[in-house]
């Protein structure tokens, strides 16, 4: 959930599947059939930077 709240526990959703976890990125990567979860994470970082929402 660290992607949602910053707790650092990237595999736990703390009881709410709406929180962003490593599984979120794994599922997103599967949706394309052409990338891995690391690619989905990097694409997210790139987009947030482009939109000015990441440091």
N, C-alpha and C positions, 0 to 999 in steps of 0.2 A: 504493500500500500504506500510505500514511500513516495510514489509518484503523485499521490493525492495529498498526503499530509506531511510527508517528510520524515516519517518515523524510521526509515531505513530498512524496513522489513518488506522487501520487494515481492515476496511470494505470498504474503498474507493479505486477505481482503478484509480482515477484522469483522467478519460476519455480514458484509454487504458487498455483493458481487458488482456493484456499480463503481467501486473504487478501482483505480488503475493499478494493475499489478503486472508482473512479468508475463502472466498468462494472457493479459490483454494484448501485449505485443506479439506473443506467440500465435495467437488466433488471427491477428491482423496479417501476419506474415503468411499464414496458411491460406488466407483468402486470395492471395495473389498467385500462389503456386510458384513464384519466382524469387522469393527472398526468404531470409531467415529473420528471427526476432531481432537480432542486432541491427539488421538493415532497417526494420520498422522503427526502432528506437532512434537511429541516426536520422532517418527521414523526418521524424517528429521534431528532433532538435533543430534540424535545418529549417523546417517550416516555422517553428517558434522564433528563431533568430530573424528570419525573413520578415515576419510580422511584427518584429520589435518586442516580442514578449518573452525573450530569454536573454540572459546576461552573457 
